Amino acid sequence: MVTIERIAQFVATQAAGDHSGHDLAHIHRVVNLSDYLVGFYPDVDQTVVLAAAWTHDVLDEKLVSDSAQLQQLRQALTACYHAAGLSSDQVTAVYAIIDHMSYAKNLRNHWTLTLAGQLVQDADRLDAIGAVGIGRAFYYGASTGAPMFDPALPPRENLDHTAYRQVTPVINHFYEKLFRLGDLMNTPEAKRIAQERTAVMRQFVAEFKAEWQFGASQDN
């Protein structure tokens, strides 16, 4: 019998103390969104979806940069999957998702995910946009020392993996990634939700820039 709670406990320990917006609250939202989306596809292995949703950030390069630590975490995660009751095929399926679903890894090489992987990818991307996405963007930016905005630095185009990881103003991140996610959603329901959340972000960025420029005009 599969015990997802065992995986959840492992992740809770790993995510404790995160201050980058990839904390346990983010993971819970991705799990809930994944659980919602998989309801539209009853033939998809729900265990694979939920296991991937819970663990999608455990091996994230943004959070774990040391190669030795990454290898140890991968071994511990594999042991956790098996201890939770996942079969070898399910573990392989989960790794195929979490190893290839990130935005950065798809900038130059678009990975073809299974439907289970597409659902988790959609859920993770949905949590990057909308009102919560706005908060997470500034939260992560602060953790890297990124400025909120610099009108002298326009958003960049055609980013590769290295350029994407460079620290740039938070507002630029909306143009370089967040506004684009709606068109990259895999499933109709995720596209619908993304459209609503993208509208929220566009309204916010427009208001942010208007207020920023107003303040600048008063200083001149």
N, C-alpha and C positions, 0 to 999 in steps of 0.2 A: 504493500500500500504506500502511495506517495504522501509524504508529509511536507507540504509547502511551508508550514510553520517553521520547520527546521532551517530551511533556506532563509526565511525572513529573519530568524534570530541571528544567523551568520551575517547577513547584510546589516542588521541594526548595529552590530558591533563594529563593522567596517566603516559605517557612515557616521558613527558617533563623533561629534566635534567638528564636522564639516562646516565651513563658513564660505563656501563658494557657490551655493545654490544647488548643489548636488547632494543635499542632505536627505535624511530619512523622509521628511515631508514630501520632497520631490519624488522619491521612489514610490511612496504610497500613492501619489497622484497618478504616476505612470502605471502602476499596477491596476488602479481603479479604472483608468481609461482603457487599458488593455483588456480588462475583464468585460468592460462595456462593449468594445469593438468586436471581441471574439463572439459575442452573442449573436452577431449577424452571420456568423460562419460556424454552424454547429458541427461541421465535419473536421474542423481544425483541432489538433491536439491541445486542449486547454492547459494541460500540465506544462507543455513546452512553452506556451505563451506566457504563463504566469512565472515560471522559473526564469525565463529570459527577462521579463519585466522587473522582477525583483533584483536581478544581478547585473543589469545592463551597464552599471557604472563601476562595478567592482574592479575591473581591469582597465578602466579608462585612462588613457595616457595623460590627460589633463590632471588627474588626481594621483597617479602613480608613475613617476618618471624613472625610478631606479629599476634597472633590468633584473637585478637579483631579487628585489622585493616583488616585482611583477611575476617572476617565475614561481616564487614561494606562494603568492596569492593564488595563482592558477592551480597549483597542486592542491592547496587547501580547498579551493572552490570545487574542484573535481571530486575530492573526497566528500564534500558536503552534498553535492548532487547525488552521489551514490548512497550516502547515508540517509538521504531523504527518500530514497526509493526509486529514483529515476533509472530507467534502463540505459544501457550503453548507447543505443540508438537515440534516445531522448537527449542524453548528454551531448552527443555529437550535433544534434539539431539545435540545441541551445547555443553551443559555441559558434555554430555557423551564423547565428543571429548576432550575438553580442560582439563578435570579432569584426563584423562587417557593416553594422547598422549606422555608425556615427556619420555625421555630416562631413567631418574632415576627411574621413576615409573614402568618401564618395565624390570628392571634388574633381579628381582626375580619372578615377576608375569606378564606374558605376557598378556596384555589386548587385547581382540578382538574388533577392531574398525569397525564401519560401513565403507562403501566405502568412504563416505564423510570424515570421520575421517582419513582414510588412506591417502587421498589426502593432507589434511592439515599437517599431520605428515610428509609425504614425503617432502612437501614444506619447512617445518621448518628445517628438517634435511639437505636438500640440501643447505640451507643458512648457515649451520654450516661447510660446506666443500668447497674445492676449494680455489681460491685466496681470496675471501671475508672471507671464513671460517678461513684462516690463520690469517688474520687481526683481526677477532673477537676473536680468541683464545688468542692472546697476549693481546688484549684490556681487555678481561675479566680477564685474569691472573693478569694483572697489578692492576685491581680493587680489587683483593683479596690479593695482596701482594705476589703472586706466583713468584718464580724465573723462568727465561727463561728455564734453563737447568741445570742439575746436573748429570754428568756421573756416579756418585756413587749411584744414586737412579734409579734402573731399573723400567720400567713400571710394574704395578701390574696386576694380573689376578683375574678373578672370583670376581669382586667387588660386594658388596651389597650397599644398599642405603647410609648407614652411611659412608662407606669407599669412595664411589664415591664423596661425598661432602667435603672430606678433601682436603686441599690445597696442591698441588703437582706441580712439574715443568711443564711448559706449553708444552714442547716437549713430555713429557709422556702422555699428554692428547690426542695426535695424535694416539698413540698406544692403549690407554685404551678406546677410544671412536671413534675418527674421522675416522680412517682407517676402522673401522668396519661398519660404517653407510651404505656404498654402498650395503652390503649384506642384510641389514635390510629394504631396500626400498620395498614398497608394489607394486608399479606399474611399468610396463615395461619402460615407458618413464622416470620415476624418476631413475630407475636403469641405463639407458643409460647415463643420465646427470651425475649421481654420479660416473660412471666409469671414465669419463673425468676429473671430479673435483678431484677425489682421486689421479689420476696420477699426477696432479699439486702439490698436497700436498706431495706425496712421493718424488718427485723431490726436492721440497723445503727442506724437512727434511734432505734428504741426503746431500744437499749442506750446510745446516745450520751446521750439525754435522762435515762436512769436514772443514769448516771454523773455527768452535769452537776448534776442535782438532789441527788445524794448529797453532792457537794462543797459545794454551797450550804448544805445542812443542817448540815454540819460547821462552817461559818463562823458560823452563827447561835447 
